Amino acid sequence: MNRPPPRKSTAQKSFTTLFYTYLIIGVLLFIGWTYEFPYVAPSVSWATDALSPWLSPWIYKLLRFNNPDVEVTVTLIAVLFILFLISIPFLPMVEGWLIRDRLQSGERQGVRVQNIRTRRKSDPKADNTAR
């Protein structure tokens, strides 16, 4: 049987929204560093230089070589992971926004259903279900 996939709860949707937001931010920061955008490249370079004493030994232990691109990537992953952990307490707020949006869309759907019902009651030709 073809069953529809189970719907995600609003908590799962808010977590997914936050995760993909940080993922997109990370990709944009890496692209900004690669193409040396004016404000992005110096900020990423500064963060890489600041975290280099802690991250470089771990990168070398893991990969047995040091590469500036890998170091920038690991730095961005570390910074975004820390920001993601800091923002986890704010997930209920994002969940509230999603619930509010779902309620508003439900109200709009309810208004549409009511309009259809009133049109159907007022139009005698619309009721062809008895035949």
Protein Blocks (a to p, Z undefined) as FASTA:
>chain_A
ZZddddddfklmmmmmmmmmmmmmmmmmmmmmmnopaklmmmmmmmmmmmmmmmmmmmmm
mnopacfklmmmmmmmmmmmmmmmmmmmmmmmmmmmmmmmmmmmmmmmmmmmmmmmmmmm
mmmklmmmlZZ
